Amino acid sequence: MVKPCCPAAAARMVKKISIGSLTVGIALLDDIIEEVCLMRLDDKKKIGEALLKQVKIYNYVPDSAEGEYTEALLMEYEKFCKTREAK
């Protein structure tokens, strides 16, 4: 019998971000952002599309909220890139 992953480890894989007026937990967000960053896309629209596409693999995103998710994901992406450049 395989033991399930410990709750603490699973919780670390979810990052809470603001989407519109809500706080939403996004699974694997840091990994997704790093993966998209490695794509070296230079167009903000393409970056947003790539982020949303990857997020939707592991998370439910309502069709009506895709725009808000994309904006929030781009903000997290920019924070990640600034932190990475500072190192």
C-alpha positions as CSV (number, residue, x, y, z in Angstrom):
1,M,0.0,0.0,0.0
2,V,1.3,3.4,-1.0
3,K,1.2,6.0,1.7
4,P,-0.4,9.3,0.7
5,C,1.8,12.4,0.6
6,C,1.9,14.2,3.9
7,P,-0.4,17.1,4.2
8,A,2.4,19.6,5.1
9,A,4.2,18.8,1.8
10,A,1.0,19.1,-0.2
11,A,0.2,22.4,1.4
12,R,3.6,23.8,0.4
13,M,2.8,23.1,-3.2
14,V,-0.2,25.5,-3.1
15,K,0.3,29.2,-3.2
16,K,-2.4,31.7,-2.4
17,I,-2.8,34.7,-4.7
18,S,-5.5,37.3,-5.1
19,I,-7.7,37.0,-8.1
20,G,-10.1,39.8,-8.3
21,S,-11.6,40.1,-4.9
22,L,-10.9,36.5,-3.9
23,T,-7.9,34.7,-2.5
24,V,-7.3,31.5,-4.4
25,G,-4.9,28.6,-3.8
26,I,-3.0,27.6,-7.0
27,A,-1.3,24.2,-7.0
28,L,2.3,24.1,-8.2
29,L,2.3,27.8,-9.1
30,D,6.1,28.3,-8.3
31,D,7.0,25.3,-10.5
32,I,4.7,26.6,-13.3
33,I,6.2,30.1,-13.2
34,E,9.7,28.8,-13.3
35,E,8.8,26.5,-16.2
36,V,7.3,29.5,-18.2
37,C,10.3,31.7,-17.3
38,L,12.6,29.1,-18.8
39,M,10.6,29.4,-22.1
40,R,12.1,32.9,-22.4
41,L,9.0,34.4,-24.0
42,D,9.2,38.1,-24.6
43,D,5.5,38.9,-25.3
44,K,3.3,39.6,-22.3
45,K,0.3,38.1,-24.0
46,K,2.2,34.8,-24.8
47,I,3.5,34.7,-21.3
48,G,0.0,35.1,-19.9
49,E,-1.4,32.4,-22.2
50,A,1.4,30.0,-21.2
51,L,0.9,30.6,-17.5
52,L,-2.9,30.1,-17.8
53,K,-2.5,26.9,-19.9
54,Q,-0.1,25.4,-17.3
55,V,-2.2,26.4,-14.3
56,K,-5.3,24.8,-15.9
57,I,-3.6,21.5,-16.0
58,Y,-3.5,21.3,-12.2
59,N,-6.3,23.7,-11.2
60,Y,-9.9,24.5,-12.0
61,V,-10.2,27.9,-13.7
62,P,-13.7,29.1,-14.5
63,D,-14.0,30.3,-18.1
64,S,-15.5,33.5,-16.9
65,A,-12.5,34.3,-14.8
66,E,-9.7,33.5,-17.2
67,G,-8.9,37.2,-17.7
68,E,-8.6,37.8,-14.0
69,Y,-6.5,34.7,-13.5
70,T,-4.1,35.7,-16.3
71,E,-3.6,39.2,-14.8
72,A,-2.9,37.8,-11.4
73,L,-0.6,35.1,-12.8
74,L,1.4,37.8,-14.7
75,M,1.8,39.8,-11.5
76,E,3.2,36.7,-9.8
77,Y,5.4,36.0,-12.8
78,E,6.9,39.5,-12.7
79,K,7.6,39.2,-9.0
80,F,9.3,35.9,-9.5
81,C,11.4,37.2,-12.4
82,K,12.5,40.3,-10.4
83,T,13.5,38.1,-7.5
84,R,15.4,35.8,-9.8
85,E,17.2,38.7,-11.5
86,A,18.3,40.1,-8.1
87,K,20.2,36.9,-7.3
